[in-house]
């Protein structure tokens, strides 16, 4: 399976938001962590992050389908943080992430 990453644009915030909800909803249902679950974040929060100069989102795509996303946060001294990374439930367990 071919996997590609594409840097996302502000116009793709709603796509990221929809995928994030689908990916984290099972965990939200199980743990009821409404205050911290990415499934409860608003699209406005994703837009806010996309506008940050130190944050990039990348869409994860198979040869034909968007399957998830990853956010990379640049810290000081060439240190990077991943938060979050997610794959749609129907593609989890396939070695994509």
C-alpha positions in Angstrom: 0.0 0.0 0.0 1.4 3.4 -1.0 1.2 6.1 1.7 1.7 9.8 1.1 1.7 12.9 3.3 0.4 16.2 2.0 0.8 19.4 3.8 -2.7 20.7 4.5 -4.1 24.1 3.9 -6.6 26.2 5.9 -9.3 25.2 3.4 -8.9 21.6 4.6 -9.7 22.3 8.2 -13.2 20.8 8.0 -11.8 17.6 6.4 -9.3 17.3 9.2 -12.1 18.0 11.8 -14.4 15.3 10.4 -11.6 12.7 10.3 -10.5 13.5 13.8 -14.0 13.1 15.2 -14.4 9.7 13.4 -11.0 8.5 14.6 -11.4 9.5 18.2 -15.1 8.9 18.7 -14.7 5.3 19.9 -12.3 6.4 22.6 -14.6 9.3 23.6 -17.5 6.8 23.9 -15.4 4.4 26.0 -13.7 6.8 28.4 -16.1 9.8 28.4 -13.2 12.2 28.5 -15.2 15.1 27.1 -12.8 17.8 28.3 -9.7 16.4 26.6 -10.8 14.2 23.7 -9.8 15.3 20.2 -13.3 14.1 19.2 -14.7 17.0 21.1 -12.6 19.7 19.5 -14.2 22.3 17.3 -13.3 23.1 13.7 -12.4 26.5 15.0 -9.7 25.0 17.2 -8.2 23.2 14.2 -8.3 26.5 12.2 -6.5 28.2 15.1 -3.8 25.6 15.0 -3.4 25.7 11.2 -2.8 29.5 11.6 0.0 28.9 14.1 3.4 29.6 12.5 5.0 26.7 14.4 2.3 24.1 13.5 1.8 22.0 10.3 -0.9 19.5 9.6 -0.3 16.8 7.0 -3.1 14.7 5.4 -2.3 11.0 5.2 -3.4 9.4 2.0 -3.3 6.0 0.4 -3.0 5.9 -3.3 -6.7 6.9 -3.6 -8.1 7.8 -0.2 -7.5 10.2 2.6 -7.2 8.0 5.7 -5.9 10.4 8.5 -3.8 13.3 9.5 -0.9 14.2 11.6 0.0 17.5 13.3 3.7 18.5 13.8 4.6 21.2 16.3 8.0 22.8 16.0 9.6 23.4 19.4 13.0 25.0 20.1 16.4 23.5 19.1 15.0 21.3 16.3 12.7 19.5 18.6 9.3 18.4 17.2 6.2 17.1 18.8 3.4 15.0 17.2 0.0 15.9 18.5 -2.3 14.3 17.3 -1.9 11.6 14.7 -5.0 9.7 13.7 -6.2 7.2 11.2 -9.9 6.6 10.3 -11.2 3.5 12.1 -11.7 1.5 8.8 -8.0 1.9 8.0 -6.6 1.3 11.5 -4.5 -1.9 12.0 -3.1 -1.8 8.5 0.3 -0.4 9.4 -0.4 3.1 8.1 0.6 5.1 11.1 
